[in-house]
Amino acid sequence: MVFLTLIVTAIYFFSAFTVYLNLGYACRRVVRDIEISGQVTGQTTALFEQLKEQTNIGDNAVMQVNARYHNAASKKIQLRETFTVKCSTQYRMQIFTPSFGDPVSITIPMAVTLTGMSEKFWK
């Protein structure tokens, strides 16, 4: 019985670790997209939304981009300028579900921050 409990606990923790790895993957993909295009566009947001669905990181996942823009109106980042992308979510892990009330769970905040460098020259 103890062995079975340890295995179930390990599976729960493994699922939280998997969500964190998927969040890191989504953040890396967004950073690479911005590096190649040299700007933050609606396509970048659409890519993040698509990755949210594909990687199951949660509907509450958010993305923030901090950069010094060459053109703030179109959010263009000049060649070799660095920028930071922060992706965060919250993972809710259920401990147990009693038959007489709400499930007992804990919320684990997760965040990944990556830095990239623009590869596009803007005139």
Secondary structure, DSSP 8 states (H G I E B T S, - for coil): -HHHHHHHHHHHHHHHHHHHHHHHHHHHHHHHHHHHHSB--HHHHHHHHHHHHHHT--TT-EEEEEE--SBTTTTB--TT-EEEEEEEEEEEEEEE--TTS--EEEEEEEEEEEEEE------
